[in-house]
Amino acid sequence: MTGMGGGRTSRGWWVAGLALLLPGCVAPVRSFGALSVTPADRTFAMAADGAADAAVRDALLAAGYTSAPDGRYRVEVGLAVRAPRMDVTTGAGQDMRPLAPTSNPPGLCRRQSYVLSIAFVERASGRVAARGGAVTSRCGKAADAGLLPLLAKAALAKDS
């Protein structure tokens, strides 16, 4: 056992302290809505080609859907990122708090909420056949890399 001079014990305390702070920044992914569509014709075409759209396209293909330029459904995707607390002031100067404030755990966590929404629109009629998505929160700019596929998979989990 060594003292505060950078030995094994002080490094262990540092790692233990960091391990206690990080779990507060990870929240479960929750799905919402109903994305069930007619199983007989599971063809789709994406409405756009951004990063969130690519994650949804990959999740749809993994769930057994078929991508086709003239697919039965046009898939529209939206991604929203918001601060954990949002205050709104109306034109009349009245303050509103539409979103309950969330508390950040002590540490370096700056929580952001991520909401991925998906809509299946019938190409022939323009009717929204199904709508749903997934939501989670993470610290900082965690939407890079693994978060979008995680949200897309969770949004489609009830459907596959």
Rosetta blueprint (number, residue, H / E / L):
1 M L
2 T L
3 G L
4 M L
5 G L
6 G L
7 G L
8 R H
9 T H
10 S H
11 R H
12 G H
13 W H
14 W H
15 V H
16 A H
17 G H
18 L H
19 A H
20 L H
21 L H
22 L H
23 P H
24 G H
25 C H
26 V L
27 A L
28 P L
29 V L
30 R E
31 S E
32 F E
33 G E
34 A E
35 L L
36 S L
37 V L
38 T L
39 P L
40 A L
41 D L
42 R L
43 T E
44 F E
45 A E
46 M E
47 A L
48 A L
49 D L
50 G L
51 A H
52 A H
53 D H
54 A H
55 A H
56 V H
57 R H
58 D H
59 A H
60 L H
61 L H
62 A H
63 A L
64 G L
65 Y L
66 T E
67 S E
68 A L
69 P L
70 D L
71 G L
72 R L
73 Y E
74 R E
75 V E
76 E E
77 V E
78 G E
79 L E
80 A E
81 V E
82 R E
83 A L
84 P L
85 R L
86 M L
87 D L
88 V E
89 T E
90 T L
91 G L
92 A L
93 G L
94 Q L
95 D E
96 M E
97 R L
98 P L
99 L L
100 A L
101 P L
102 T L
103 S L
104 N L
105 P L
106 P L
107 G L
108 L L
109 C L
110 R L
111 R E
112 Q E
113 S E
114 Y E
115 V E
116 L E
117 S E
118 I E
119 A E
120 F E
121 V E
122 E E
123 R L
124 A L
125 S L
126 G L
127 R L
128 V E
129 A E
130 A E
131 R E
132 G E
133 G E
134 A E
135 V E
136 T E
137 S E
138 R E
139 C E
140 G L
141 K L
142 A L
143 A L
144 D L
145 A L
146 G L
147 L H
148 L H
149 P H
150 L H
151 L H
152 A H
153 K H
154 A H
155 A H
156 L H
157 A L
158 K L
159 D L
160 S L
